[in-house]
Amino acid sequence: MATKQTRRSRPRRVRTAEGERILRTLNEFVPPAARTHLRQARREVLLAIRDVLDHAIARAETAARARRLRRVRVE
């Protein structure tokens, strides 16, 4: 029986009164320019993690290929 695949989306953030108060308080202490820098820094960290994972995957695939292609001496 085939199942219908649904597209995954980001979980919606639930806005609560307490959450709104926290955001307002943070916005008072963190200026807009700093928020922009923090967003960009978060993006750069995620890109760096992606590079590390891509490199690790490539190494694992190369090692797996090398194991499969190993010569075996037959007597």
PQR file of N, CA, C, O and H, with PARSE charges and radii, in Angstrom:
ATOM      1  N   MET A   1       0.839  -1.172   0.000 -0.4000 1.5000
ATOM      2  CA  MET A   1       0.000   0.000   0.000 -0.0000 2.0000
ATOM      3  C   MET A   1       0.890   1.243   0.000  0.5500 1.7000
ATOM      4  O   MET A   1       1.740   1.400   0.876 -0.5500 1.4000
ATOM      5  N   ALA A   2       0.701   2.092  -0.946 -0.4000 1.5000
ATOM      6  CA  ALA A   2       1.509   3.300  -1.056 -0.0000 2.0000
ATOM      7  C   ALA A   2       1.038   4.336  -0.044  0.5500 1.7000
ATOM      8  O   ALA A   2      -0.154   4.504   0.212 -0.5500 1.4000
ATOM      9  H   ALA A   2       0.010   1.965  -1.658  0.4000 1.0000
ATOM     10  N   THR A   3       2.027   5.022   0.517 -0.4000 1.5000
ATOM     11  CA  THR A   3       1.679   6.083   1.452 -0.0000 2.0000
ATOM     12  C   THR A   3       1.983   7.422   0.808  0.5500 1.7000
ATOM     13  O   THR A   3       2.934   7.563   0.040 -0.5500 1.4000
ATOM     14  H   THR A   3       2.996   4.886   0.309  0.4000 1.0000
ATOM     15  N   LYS A   4       1.180   8.369   1.129 -0.4000 1.5000
ATOM     16  CA  LYS A   4       1.378   9.690   0.570 -0.0000 2.0000
ATOM     17  C   LYS A   4       2.462  10.405   1.368  0.5500 1.7000
ATOM     18  O   LYS A   4       2.383  10.520   2.591 -0.5500 1.4000
ATOM     19  H   LYS A   4       0.407   8.254   1.753  0.4000 1.0000
ATOM     20  N   GLN A   5       3.485  10.885   0.644 -0.4000 1.5000
ATOM     21  CA  GLN A   5       4.542  11.607   1.322 -0.0000 2.0000
ATOM     22  C   GLN A   5       4.151  13.074   1.433  0.5500 1.7000
ATOM     23  O   GLN A   5       3.665  13.689   0.484 -0.5500 1.4000
ATOM     24  H   GLN A   5       3.549  10.792  -0.350  0.4000 1.0000
ATOM     25  N   THR A   6       4.375  13.597   2.595 -0.4000 1.5000
ATOM     26  CA  THR A   6       4.087  15.011   2.788 -0.0000 2.0000
ATOM     27  C   THR A   6       5.396  15.771   2.840  0.5500 1.7000
ATOM     28  O   THR A   6       6.422  15.237   3.261 -0.5500 1.4000
ATOM     29  H   THR A   6       4.770  13.097   3.366  0.4000 1.0000
ATOM     30  N   ARG A   7       5.355  16.987   2.420 -0.4000 1.5000
ATOM     31  CA  ARG A   7       6.530  17.827   2.423 -0.0000 2.0000
ATOM     32  C   ARG A   7       6.772  18.327   3.841  0.5500 1.7000
ATOM     33  O   ARG A   7       5.869  18.840   4.501 -0.5500 1.4000
ATOM     34  H   ARG A   7       4.521  17.421   2.079  0.4000 1.0000
ATOM     35  N   ARG A   8       7.999  18.168   4.288 -0.4000 1.5000
ATOM     36  CA  ARG A   8       8.327  18.656   5.624 -0.0000 2.0000
ATOM     37  C   ARG A   8       8.553  20.146   5.577  0.5500 1.7000
ATOM     38  O   ARG A   8       9.165  20.672   4.648 -0.5500 1.4000
ATOM     39  H   ARG A   8       8.733  17.751   3.751  0.4000 1.0000
ATOM     40  N   SER A   9       8.061  20.803   6.570 -0.4000 1.5000
ATOM     41  CA  SER A   9       8.274  22.237   6.659 -0.0000 2.0000
ATOM     42  C   SER A   9       8.834  22.564   8.030  0.5500 1.7000
ATOM     43  O   SER A   9       8.853  21.729   8.934 -0.5500 1.4000
ATOM     44  H   SER A   9       7.563  20.375   7.325  0.4000 1.0000
ATOM     45  N   ARG A  10       9.282  23.784   8.157 -0.4000 1.5000
ATOM     46  CA  ARG A  10       9.802  24.201   9.452 -0.0000 2.0000
ATOM     47  C   ARG A  10       8.695  24.190  10.482  0.5500 1.7000
ATOM     48  O   ARG A  10       7.556  24.550  10.184 -0.5500 1.4000
ATOM     49  H   ARG A  10       9.267  24.463   7.422  0.4000 1.0000
ATOM     50  N   PRO A  11       9.027  23.776  11.692 -0.5600 1.5000
ATOM     51  CA  PRO A  11       8.003  23.841  12.733  0.2800 2.0000
ATOM     52  C   PRO A  11       7.628  25.294  12.985  0.5500 1.7000
ATOM     53  O   PRO A  11       8.483  26.178  13.014 -0.5500 1.4000
ATOM     54  N   ARG A  12       6.355  25.516  13.162 -0.4000 1.5000
ATOM     55  CA  ARG A  12       5.903  26.884  13.434 -0.0000 2.0000
ATOM     56  C   ARG A  12       6.239  27.259  14.858  0.5500 1.7000
ATOM     57  O   ARG A  12       6.119  26.454  15.781 -0.5500 1.4000
ATOM     58  H   ARG A  12       5.660  24.797  13.138  0.4000 1.0000
ATOM     59  N   ARG A  13       6.657  28.480  15.013 -0.4000 1.5000
ATOM     60  CA  ARG A  13       6.946  28.969  16.360 -0.0000 2.0000
ATOM     61  C   ARG A  13       5.649  29.407  17.007  0.5500 1.7000
ATOM     62  O   ARG A  13       4.836  30.115  16.412 -0.5500 1.4000
ATOM     63  H   ARG A  13       6.754  29.134  14.263  0.4000 1.0000
ATOM     64  N   VAL A  14       5.482  28.976  18.215 -0.4000 1.5000
ATOM     65  CA  VAL A  14       4.289  29.363  18.954 -0.0000 2.0000
ATOM     66  C   VAL A  14       4.606  30.668  19.678  0.5500 1.7000
ATOM     67  O   VAL A  14       5.531  30.739  20.488 -0.5500 1.4000
ATOM     68  H   VAL A  14       6.142  28.401  18.699  0.4000 1.0000
ATOM     69  N   ARG A  15       3.840  31.669  19.379 -0.4000 1.5000
ATOM     70  CA  ARG A  15       4.044  32.970  20.016 -0.0000 2.0000
ATOM     71  C   ARG A  15       3.222  33.027  21.292  0.5500 1.7000
ATOM     72  O   ARG A  15       1.996  32.916  21.278 -0.5500 1.4000
ATOM     73  H   ARG A  15       3.089  31.611  18.721  0.4000 1.0000
ATOM     74  N   THR A  16       3.927  33.201  22.378 -0.4000 1.5000
ATOM     75  CA  THR A  16       3.249  33.335  23.664 -0.0000 2.0000
ATOM     76  C   THR A  16       3.530  34.726  24.203  0.5500 1.7000
ATOM     77  O   THR A  16       4.434  35.416  23.732 -0.5500 1.4000
ATOM     78  H   THR A  16       4.923  33.291  22.390  0.4000 1.0000
ATOM     79  N   ALA A  17       2.769  35.121  25.169 -0.4000 1.5000
ATOM     80  CA  ALA A  17       2.981  36.436  25.786 -0.0000 2.0000
ATOM     81  C   ALA A  17       4.375  36.506  26.405  0.5500 1.7000
ATOM     82  O   ALA A  17       5.056  37.527  26.309 -0.5500 1.4000
ATOM     83  H   ALA A  17       2.034  34.561  25.551  0.4000 1.0000
ATOM     84  N   GLU A  18       4.790  35.413  27.037 -0.4000 1.5000
ATOM     85  CA  GLU A  18       6.114  35.388  27.660 -0.0000 2.0000
ATOM     86  C   GLU A  18       7.204  35.484  26.596  0.5500 1.7000
ATOM     87  O   GLU A  18       8.185  36.205  26.776 -0.5500 1.4000
ATOM     88  H   GLU A  18       4.237  34.584  27.115  0.4000 1.0000
ATOM     89  N   GLY A  19       7.039  34.766  25.497 -0.4000 1.5000
ATOM     90  CA  GLY A  19       8.008  34.816  24.410 -0.0000 2.0000
ATOM     91  C   GLY A  19       8.106  36.198  23.801  0.5500 1.7000
ATOM     92  O   GLY A  19       9.197  36.667  23.475 -0.5500 1.4000
ATOM     93  H   GLY A  19       6.242  34.180  25.351  0.4000 1.0000
ATOM     94  N   GLU A  20       6.980  36.841  23.651 -0.4000 1.5000
ATOM     95  CA  GLU A  20       6.961  38.205  23.127 -0.0000 2.0000
ATOM     96  C   GLU A  20       7.704  39.155  24.057  0.5500 1.7000
ATOM     97  O   GLU A  20       8.448  40.021  23.596 -0.5500 1.4000
ATOM     98  H   GLU A  20       6.094  36.460  23.916  0.4000 1.0000
ATOM     99  N   ARG A  21       7.507  38.997  25.365 -0.4000 1.5000
ATOM    100  CA  ARG A  21       8.207  39.850  26.334 -0.0000 2.0000
ATOM    101  C   ARG A  21       9.717  39.641  26.244  0.5500 1.7000
ATOM    102  O   ARG A  21      10.491  40.596  26.303 -0.5500 1.4000
ATOM    103  H   ARG A  21       6.903  38.294  25.739  0.4000 1.0000
ATOM    104  N   ILE A  22      10.123  38.386  26.099 -0.4000 1.5000
ATOM    105  CA  ILE A  22      11.557  38.085  25.991 -0.0000 2.0000
ATOM    106  C   ILE A  22      12.135  38.734  24.734  0.5500 1.7000
ATOM    107  O   ILE A  22      13.210  39.332  24.785 -0.5500 1.4000
ATOM    108  H   ILE A  22       9.494  37.610  26.051  0.4000 1.0000
ATOM    109  N   LEU A  23      11.428  38.620  23.604 -0.4000 1.5000
ATOM    110  CA  LEU A  23      11.901  39.232  22.361 -0.0000 2.0000
ATOM    111  C   LEU A  23      12.005  40.738  22.488  0.5500 1.7000
ATOM    112  O   LEU A  23      12.984  41.333  22.036 -0.5500 1.4000
ATOM    113  H   LEU A  23      10.555  38.134  23.563  0.4000 1.0000
ATOM    114  N   ARG A  24      11.009  41.361  23.096 -0.4000 1.5000
ATOM    115  CA  ARG A  24      11.046  42.818  23.273 -0.0000 2.0000
ATOM    116  C   ARG A  24      12.234  43.219  24.139  0.5500 1.7000
ATOM    117  O   ARG A  24      12.915  44.203  23.849 -0.5500 1.4000
ATOM    118  H   ARG A  24      10.214  40.878  23.463  0.4000 1.0000
ATOM    119  N   THR A  25      12.483  42.452  25.208 -0.4000 1.5000
ATOM    120  CA  THR A  25      13.599  42.755  26.102 -0.0000 2.0000
ATOM    121  C   THR A  25      14.924  42.613  25.358  0.5500 1.7000
ATOM    122  O   THR A  25      15.793  43.478  25.475 -0.5500 1.4000
ATOM    123  H   THR A  25      11.930  41.652  25.443  0.4000 1.0000
ATOM    124  N   LEU A  26      15.088  41.535  24.596 -0.4000 1.5000
ATOM    125  CA  LEU A  26      16.319  41.353  23.822 -0.0000 2.0000
ATOM    126  C   LEU A  26      16.497  42.476  22.813  0.5500 1.7000
ATOM    127  O   LEU A  26      17.604  42.980  22.623 -0.5500 1.4000
ATOM    128  H   LEU A  26      14.382  40.832  24.501  0.4000 1.0000
ATOM    129  N   ASN A  27      15.415  42.863  22.173 -0.4000 1.5000
ATOM    130  CA  ASN A  27      15.490  43.938  21.184 -0.0000 2.0000
ATOM    131  C   ASN A  27      15.904  45.267  21.817  0.5500 1.7000
ATOM    132  O   ASN A  27      16.510  46.111  21.157 -0.5500 1.4000
ATOM    133  H   ASN A  27      14.516  42.454  22.328  0.4000 1.0000
ATOM    134  N   GLU A  28      15.576  45.448  23.090 -0.4000 1.5000
ATOM    135  CA  GLU A  28      15.995  46.665  23.782 -0.0000 2.0000
ATOM    136  C   GLU A  28      17.500  46.688  24.001  0.5500 1.7000
ATOM    137  O   GLU A  28      18.123  47.747  23.921 -0.5500 1.4000
ATOM    138  H   GLU A  28      15.084  44.763  23.627  0.4000 1.0000
ATOM    139  N   PHE A  29      18.091  45.525  24.276 -0.4000 1.5000
ATOM    140  CA  PHE A  29      19.516  45.458  24.617 -0.0000 2.0000
ATOM    141  C   PHE A  29      20.416  45.211  23.411  0.5500 1.7000
ATOM    142  O   PHE A  29      21.592  45.575  23.441 -0.5500 1.4000
ATOM    143  H   PHE A  29      17.585  44.665  24.341  0.4000 1.0000
ATOM    144  N   VAL A  30      19.897  44.608  22.364 -0.4000 1.5000
ATOM    145  CA  VAL A  30      20.714  44.285  21.187 -0.0000 2.0000
ATOM    146  C   VAL A  30      20.296  45.210  20.052  0.5500 1.7000
ATOM    147  O   VAL A  30      19.164  45.139  19.572 -0.5500 1.4000
ATOM    148  H   VAL A  30      18.942  44.313  22.340  0.4000 1.0000
ATOM    149  N   PRO A  31      21.197  46.066  19.630 -0.5600 1.5000
ATOM    150  CA  PRO A  31      20.834  46.995  18.556  0.2800 2.0000
ATOM    151  C   PRO A  31      20.645  46.275  17.224  0.5500 1.7000
ATOM    152  O   PRO A  31      21.166  45.175  17.039 -0.5500 1.4000
ATOM    153  N   PRO A  32      19.909  46.880  16.295 -0.5600 1.5000
ATOM    154  CA  PRO A  32      19.630  46.230  15.011  0.2800 2.0000
ATOM    155  C   PRO A  32      20.882  45.799  14.249  0.5500 1.7000
ATOM    156  O   PRO A  32      20.903  44.723  13.651 -0.5500 1.4000
ATOM    157  N   ALA A  33      21.920  46.625  14.267 -0.4000 1.5000
ATOM    158  CA  ALA A  33      23.151  46.265  13.552 -0.0000 2.0000
ATOM    159  C   ALA A  33      23.765  45.000  14.144  0.5500 1.7000
ATOM    160  O   ALA A  33      24.254  44.142  13.410 -0.5500 1.4000
ATOM    161  H   ALA A  33      21.903  47.499  14.753  0.4000 1.0000
ATOM    162  N   ALA A  34      23.740  44.885  15.456 -0.4000 1.5000
ATOM    163  CA  ALA A  34      24.289  43.686  16.103 -0.0000 2.0000
ATOM    164  C   ALA A  34      23.449  42.457  15.773  0.5500 1.7000
ATOM    165  O   ALA A  34      23.988  41.366  15.586 -0.5500 1.4000
ATOM    166  H   ALA A  34      23.342  45.582  16.053  0.4000 1.0000
ATOM    167  N   ARG A  35      22.127  42.632  15.703 -0.4000 1.5000
ATOM    168  CA  ARG A  35      21.269  41.494  15.343 -0.0000 2.0000
ATOM    169  C   ARG A  35      21.597  41.005  13.938  0.5500 1.7000
ATOM    170  O   ARG A  35      21.619  39.803  13.677 -0.5500 1.4000
ATOM    171  H   ARG A  35      21.689  43.518  15.855  0.4000 1.0000
ATOM    172  N   THR A  36      21.851  41.957  13.031 -0.4000 1.5000
ATOM    173  CA  THR A  36      22.213  41.579  11.662 -0.0000 2.0000
ATOM    174  C   THR A  36      23.521  40.793  11.655  0.5500 1.7000
ATOM    175  O   THR A  36      23.629  39.768  10.982 -0.5500 1.4000
ATOM    176  H   THR A  36      21.832  42.934  13.244  0.4000 1.0000
ATOM    177  N   HIS A  37      24.509  41.270  12.400 -0.4000 1.5000
ATOM    178  CA  HIS A  37      25.791  40.565  12.474 -0.0000 2.0000
ATOM    179  C   HIS A  37      25.631  39.171  13.079  0.5500 1.7000
ATOM    180  O   HIS A  37      26.257  38.214  12.624 -0.5500 1.4000
ATOM    181  H   HIS A  37      24.421  42.103  12.946  0.4000 1.0000
ATOM    182  N   LEU A  38      24.796  39.065  14.096 -0.4000 1.5000
ATOM    183  CA  LEU A  38      24.576  37.764  14.728 -0.0000 2.0000
ATOM    184  C   LEU A  38      23.899  36.784  13.771  0.5500 1.7000
ATOM    185  O   LEU A  38      24.243  35.602  13.744 -0.5500 1.4000
ATOM    186  H   LEU A  38      24.287  39.842  14.466  0.4000 1.0000
ATOM    187  N   ARG A  39      22.938  37.272  12.987 -0.4000 1.5000
ATOM    188  CA  ARG A  39      22.287  36.411  11.991 -0.0000 2.0000
ATOM    189  C   ARG A  39      23.289  35.933  10.952  0.5500 1.7000
ATOM    190  O   ARG A  39      23.304  34.760  10.578 -0.5500 1.4000
ATOM    191  H   ARG A  39      22.659  38.232  13.009  0.4000 1.0000
ATOM    192  N   GLN A  40      24.131  36.861  10.488 -0.4000 1.5000
ATOM    193  CA  GLN A  40      25.138  36.497   9.494 -0.0000 2.0000
ATOM    194  C   GLN A  40      26.161  35.520  10.072  0.5500 1.7000
ATOM    195  O   GLN A  40      26.600  34.599   9.384 -0.5500 1.4000
ATOM    196  H   GLN A  40      24.119  37.813  10.791  0.4000 1.0000
ATOM    197  N   ALA A  41      26.536  35.718  11.327 -0.4000 1.5000
ATOM    198  CA  ALA A  41      27.483  34.813  11.976 -0.0000 2.0000
ATOM    199  C   ALA A  41      26.883  33.411  12.106  0.5500 1.7000
ATOM    200  O   ALA A  41      27.571  32.412  11.897 -0.5500 1.4000
ATOM    201  H   ALA A  41      26.179  36.467  11.886  0.4000 1.0000
ATOM    202  N   ARG A  42      25.602  33.348  12.449 -0.4000 1.5000
ATOM    203  CA  ARG A  42      24.937  32.045  12.559 -0.0000 2.0000
ATOM    204  C   ARG A  42      24.955  31.341  11.211  0.5500 1.7000
ATOM    205  O   ARG A  42      25.203  30.137  11.137 -0.5500 1.4000
ATOM    206  H   ARG A  42      25.043  34.159  12.618  0.4000 1.0000
ATOM    207  N   ARG A  43      24.691  32.091  10.141 -0.4000 1.5000
ATOM    208  CA  ARG A  43      24.715  31.520   8.790 -0.0000 2.0000
ATOM    209  C   ARG A  43      26.105  30.991   8.460  0.5500 1.7000
ATOM    210  O   ARG A  43      26.234  29.897   7.909 -0.5500 1.4000
ATOM    211  H   ARG A  43      24.490  33.069  10.200  0.4000 1.0000
ATOM    212  N   GLU A  44      27.145  31.752   8.787 -0.4000 1.5000
ATOM    213  CA  GLU A  44      28.515  31.320   8.502 -0.0000 2.0000
ATOM    214  C   GLU A  44      28.877  30.062   9.271  0.5500 1.7000
ATOM    215  O   GLU A  44      29.551  29.180   8.738 -0.5500 1.4000
ATOM    216  H   GLU A  44      27.040  32.640   9.234  0.4000 1.0000
ATOM    217  N   VAL A  45      28.433  29.970  10.519 -0.4000 1.5000
ATOM    218  CA  VAL A  45      28.696  28.759  11.307 -0.0000 2.0000
ATOM    219  C   VAL A  45      28.011  27.557  10.661  0.5500 1.7000
ATOM    220  O   VAL A  45      28.605  26.483  10.564 -0.5500 1.4000
ATOM    221  H   VAL A  45      27.885  30.686  10.951  0.4000 1.0000
ATOM    222  N   LEU A  46      26.774  27.730  10.221 -0.4000 1.5000
ATOM    223  CA  LEU A  46      26.063  26.625   9.576 -0.0000 2.0000
ATOM    224  C   LEU A  46      26.747  26.219   8.269  0.5500 1.7000
ATOM    225  O   LEU A  46      26.825  25.030   7.962 -0.5500 1.4000
ATOM    226  H   LEU A  46      26.291  28.603  10.300  0.4000 1.0000
ATOM    227  N   LEU A  47      27.237  27.179   7.506 -0.4000 1.5000
ATOM    228  CA  LEU A  47      27.964  26.858   6.279 -0.0000 2.0000
ATOM    229  C   LEU A  47      29.256  26.104   6.589  0.5500 1.7000
ATOM    230  O   LEU A  47      29.621  25.176   5.867 -0.5500 1.4000
ATOM    231  H   LEU A  47      27.174  28.145   7.755  0.4000 1.0000
ATOM    232  N   ALA A  48      29.943  26.495   7.651 -0.4000 1.5000
ATOM    233  CA  ALA A  48      31.168  25.797   8.051 -0.0000 2.0000
ATOM    234  C   ALA A  48      30.862  24.354   8.451  0.5500 1.7000
ATOM    235  O   ALA A  48      31.598  23.436   8.089 -0.5500 1.4000
ATOM    236  H   ALA A  48      29.646  27.249   8.237  0.4000 1.0000
ATOM    237  N   ILE A  49      29.785  24.158   9.191 -0.4000 1.5000
ATOM    238  CA  ILE A  49      29.392  22.798   9.593 -0.0000 2.0000
ATOM    239  C   ILE A  49      29.073  21.973   8.361  0.5500 1.7000
ATOM    240  O   ILE A  49      29.436  20.799   8.287 -0.5500 1.4000
ATOM    241  H   ILE A  49      29.187  24.904   9.485  0.4000 1.0000
ATOM    242  N   ARG A  50      28.390  22.580   7.386 -0.4000 1.5000
ATOM    243  CA  ARG A  50      28.069  21.860   6.158 -0.0000 2.0000
ATOM    244  C   ARG A  50      29.342  21.443   5.431  0.5500 1.7000
ATOM    245  O   ARG A  50      29.415  20.331   4.909 -0.5500 1.4000
ATOM    246  H   ARG A  50      28.095  23.533   7.446  0.4000 1.0000
ATOM    247  N   ASP A  51      30.360  22.328   5.387 -0.4000 1.5000
ATOM    248  CA  ASP A  51      31.631  21.980   4.755 -0.0000 2.0000
ATOM    249  C   ASP A  51      32.306  20.807   5.462  0.5500 1.7000
ATOM    250  O   ASP A  51      32.828  19.899   4.815 -0.5500 1.4000
ATOM    251  H   ASP A  51      30.301  23.232   5.812  0.4000 1.0000
ATOM    252  N   VAL A  52      32.291  20.834   6.788 -0.4000 1.5000
ATOM    253  CA  VAL A  52      32.898  19.740   7.556 -0.0000 2.0000
ATOM    254  C   VAL A  52      32.175  18.427   7.258  0.5500 1.7000
ATOM    255  O   VAL A  52      32.817  17.398   7.052 -0.5500 1.4000
ATOM    256  H   VAL A  52      31.867  21.572   7.314  0.4000 1.0000
ATOM    257  N   LEU A  53      30.846  18.460   7.236 -0.4000 1.5000
ATOM    258  CA  LEU A  53      30.080  17.242   6.957 -0.0000 2.0000
ATOM    259  C   LEU A  53      30.317  16.743   5.531  0.5500 1.7000
ATOM    260  O   LEU A  53      30.462  15.540   5.312 -0.5500 1.4000
ATOM    261  H   LEU A  53      30.324  19.297   7.404  0.4000 1.0000
ATOM    262  N   ASP A  54      30.358  17.655   4.567 -0.4000 1.5000
ATOM    263  CA  ASP A  54      30.636  17.253   3.182 -0.0000 2.0000
ATOM    264  C   ASP A  54      31.990  16.583   3.074  0.5500 1.7000
ATOM    265  O   ASP A  54      32.134  15.574   2.383 -0.5500 1.4000
ATOM    266  H   ASP A  54      30.241  18.632   4.745  0.4000 1.0000
ATOM    267  N   HIS A  55      32.985  17.139   3.753 -0.4000 1.5000
ATOM    268  CA  HIS A  55      34.325  16.558   3.730 -0.0000 2.0000
ATOM    269  C   HIS A  55      34.327  15.165   4.366  0.5500 1.7000
ATOM    270  O   HIS A  55      34.937  14.236   3.835 -0.5500 1.4000
ATOM    271  H   HIS A  55      32.868  17.958   4.314  0.4000 1.0000
ATOM    272  N   ALA A  56      33.647  15.027   5.495 -0.4000 1.5000
ATOM    273  CA  ALA A  56      33.596  13.724   6.176 -0.0000 2.0000
ATOM    274  C   ALA A  56      32.876  12.689   5.312  0.5500 1.7000
ATOM    275  O   ALA A  56      33.287  11.530   5.265 -0.5500 1.4000
ATOM    276  H   ALA A  56      33.152  15.781   5.926  0.4000 1.0000
ATOM    277  N   ILE A  57      31.821  13.094   4.638 -0.4000 1.5000
ATOM    278  CA  ILE A  57      31.090  12.173   3.760 -0.0000 2.0000
ATOM    279  C   ILE A  57      31.967  11.748   2.597  0.5500 1.7000
ATOM    280  O   ILE A  57      31.996  10.571   2.237 -0.5500 1.4000
ATOM    281  H   ILE A  57      31.488  14.036   4.676  0.4000 1.0000
ATOM    282  N   ALA A  58      32.680  12.692   2.008 -0.4000 1.5000
ATOM    283  CA  ALA A  58      33.565  12.365   0.885 -0.0000 2.0000
ATOM    284  C   ALA A  58      34.657  11.390   1.318  0.5500 1.7000
ATOM    285  O   ALA A  58      34.974  10.447   0.593 -0.5500 1.4000
ATOM    286  H   ALA A  58      32.656  13.648   2.301  0.4000 1.0000
ATOM    287  N   ARG A  59      35.228  11.615   2.493 -0.4000 1.5000
ATOM    288  CA  ARG A  59      36.261  10.679   2.995 -0.0000 2.0000
ATOM    289  C   ARG A  59      35.678   9.295   3.236  0.5500 1.7000
ATOM    290  O   ARG A  59      36.316   8.292   2.919 -0.5500 1.4000
ATOM    291  H   ARG A  59      34.970  12.381   3.082  0.4000 1.0000
ATOM    292  N   ALA A  60      34.487   9.231   3.787 -0.4000 1.5000
ATOM    293  CA  ALA A  60      33.862   7.935   4.051 -0.0000 2.0000
ATOM    294  C   ALA A  60      33.560   7.205   2.744  0.5500 1.7000
ATOM    295  O   ALA A  60      33.748   5.992   2.650 -0.5500 1.4000
ATOM    296  H   ALA A  60      33.969  10.047   4.044  0.4000 1.0000
ATOM    297  N   GLU A  61      33.095   7.938   1.742 -0.4000 1.5000
ATOM    298  CA  GLU A  61      32.807   7.305   0.451 -0.0000 2.0000
ATOM    299  C   GLU A  61      34.082   6.819  -0.217  0.5500 1.7000
ATOM    300  O   GLU A  61      34.091   5.738  -0.806 -0.5500 1.4000
ATOM    301  H   GLU A  61      32.942   8.923   1.818  0.4000 1.0000
ATOM    302  N   THR A  62      35.160   7.594  -0.139 -0.4000 1.5000
ATOM    303  CA  THR A  62      36.441   7.190  -0.722 -0.0000 2.0000
ATOM    304  C   THR A  62      36.963   5.945  -0.022  0.5500 1.7000
ATOM    305  O   THR A  62      37.448   5.024  -0.679 -0.5500 1.4000
ATOM    306  H   THR A  62      35.152   8.472   0.340  0.4000 1.0000
ATOM    307  N   ALA A  63      36.873   5.905   1.291 -0.4000 1.5000
ATOM    308  CA  ALA A  63      37.344   4.740   2.049 -0.0000 2.0000
ATOM    309  C   ALA A  63      36.511   3.507   1.705  0.5500 1.7000
ATOM    310  O   ALA A  63      37.057   2.410   1.584 -0.5500 1.4000
ATOM    311  H   ALA A  63      36.479   6.654   1.825  0.4000 1.0000
ATOM    312  N   ALA A  64      35.216   3.669   1.549 -0.4000 1.5000
ATOM    313  CA  ALA A  64      34.355   2.531   1.213 -0.0000 2.0000
ATOM    314  C   ALA A  64      34.705   2.002  -0.171  0.5500 1.7000
ATOM    315  O   ALA A  64      34.744   0.789  -0.380 -0.5500 1.4000
ATOM    316  H   ALA A  64      34.772   4.560   1.647  0.4000 1.0000
ATOM    317  N   ARG A  65      34.962   2.903  -1.120 -0.4000 1.5000
ATOM    318  CA  ARG A  65      35.348   2.477  -2.470 -0.0000 2.0000
ATOM    319  C   ARG A  65      36.680   1.746  -2.444  0.5500 1.7000
ATOM    320  O   ARG A  65      36.848   0.739  -3.132 -0.5500 1.4000
ATOM    321  H   ARG A  65      34.931   3.888  -0.951  0.4000 1.0000
ATOM    322  N   ALA A  66      37.629   2.241  -1.658 -0.4000 1.5000
ATOM    323  CA  ALA A  66      38.948   1.618  -1.568 -0.0000 2.0000
ATOM    324  C   ALA A  66      38.843   0.213  -0.990  0.5500 1.7000
ATOM    325  O   ALA A  66      39.570  -0.686  -1.414 -0.5500 1.4000
ATOM    326  H   ALA A  66      37.493   3.059  -1.099  0.4000 1.0000
ATOM    327  N   ARG A  67      37.958   0.016  -0.039 -0.4000 1.5000
ATOM    328  CA  ARG A  67      37.791  -1.322   0.539 -0.0000 2.0000
ATOM    329  C   ARG A  67      37.190  -2.282  -0.469  0.5500 1.7000
ATOM    330  O   ARG A  67      37.573  -3.451  -0.515 -0.5500 1.4000
ATOM    331  H   ARG A  67      37.368   0.746   0.305  0.4000 1.0000
ATOM    332  N   ARG A  68      36.261  -1.807  -1.272 -0.4000 1.5000
ATOM    333  CA  ARG A  68      35.628  -2.688  -2.263 -0.0000 2.0000
ATOM    334  C   ARG A  68      36.600  -3.067  -3.363  0.5500 1.7000
ATOM    335  O   ARG A  68      36.511  -4.167  -3.908 -0.5500 1.4000
ATOM    336  H   ARG A  68      35.950  -0.858  -1.235  0.4000 1.0000
ATOM    337  N   LEU A  69      37.534  -2.177  -3.704 -0.4000 1.5000
ATOM    338  CA  LEU A  69      38.419  -2.411  -4.836 -0.0000 2.0000
ATOM    339  C   LEU A  69      39.747  -3.018  -4.430  0.5500 1.7000
ATOM    340  O   LEU A  69      40.678  -3.035  -5.235 -0.5500 1.4000
ATOM    341  H   LEU A  69      37.607  -1.283  -3.262  0.4000 1.0000
ATOM    342  N   ARG A  70      39.864  -3.504  -3.237 -0.4000 1.5000
ATOM    343  CA  ARG A  70      41.108  -4.064  -2.744 -0.0000 2.0000
ATOM    344  C   ARG A  70      41.445  -5.347  -3.506  0.5500 1.7000
ATOM    345  O   ARG A  70      40.572  -6.183  -3.739 -0.5500 1.4000
ATOM    346  H   ARG A  70      39.108  -3.489  -2.583  0.4000 1.0000
ATOM    347  N   ARG A  71      42.687  -5.495  -3.883 -0.4000 1.5000
ATOM    348  CA  ARG A  71      43.115  -6.713  -4.589 -0.0000 2.0000
ATOM    349  C   ARG A  71      43.242  -7.869  -3.607  0.5500 1.7000
ATOM    350  O   ARG A  71      43.690  -7.709  -2.472 -0.5500 1.4000
ATOM    351  H   ARG A  71      43.396  -4.816  -3.693  0.4000 1.0000
ATOM    352  N   VAL A  72      42.840  -9.015  -4.076 -0.4000 1.5000
ATOM    353  CA  VAL A  72      42.938 -10.218  -3.272 -0.0000 2.0000
ATOM    354  C   VAL A  72      43.805 -11.198  -4.045  0.5500 1.7000
ATOM    355  O   VAL A  72      43.528 -11.490  -5.209 -0.5500 1.4000
ATOM    356  H   VAL A  72      42.477  -9.145  -4.999  0.4000 1.0000
ATOM    357  N   ARG A  73      44.839 -11.702  -3.416 -0.4000 1.5000
ATOM    358  CA  ARG A  73      45.734 -12.648  -4.065 -0.0000 2.0000
ATOM    359  C   ARG A  73      45.149 -14.050  -3.973  0.5500 1.7000
ATOM    360  O   ARG A  73      44.832 -14.538  -2.888 -0.5500 1.4000
ATOM    361  H   ARG A  73      45.064 -11.465  -2.471  0.4000 1.0000
ATOM    362  N   VAL A  74      45.016 -14.679  -5.117 -0.4000 1.5000
ATOM    363  CA  VAL A  74      44.456 -16.029  -5.158 -0.0000 2.0000
ATOM    364  C   VAL A  74      45.581 -16.996  -5.525  0.5500 1.7000
ATOM    365  O   VAL A  74      46.295 -16.786  -6.505 -0.5500 1.4000
ATOM    366  H   VAL A  74      45.274 -14.283  -5.998  0.4000 1.0000
ATOM    367  N   GLU A  75      45.730 -18.051  -4.734 -0.4000 1.5000
ATOM    368  CA  GLU A  75      46.786 -19.032  -5.005 -0.0000 2.0000
ATOM    369  C   GLU A  75      46.226 -20.242  -5.713  0.5500 1.7000
ATOM    370  O   GLU A  75      46.968 -21.174  -6.023 -0.5500 1.4000
ATOM    371  H   GLU A  75      45.150 -18.222  -3.938  0.4000 1.0000
TER
END
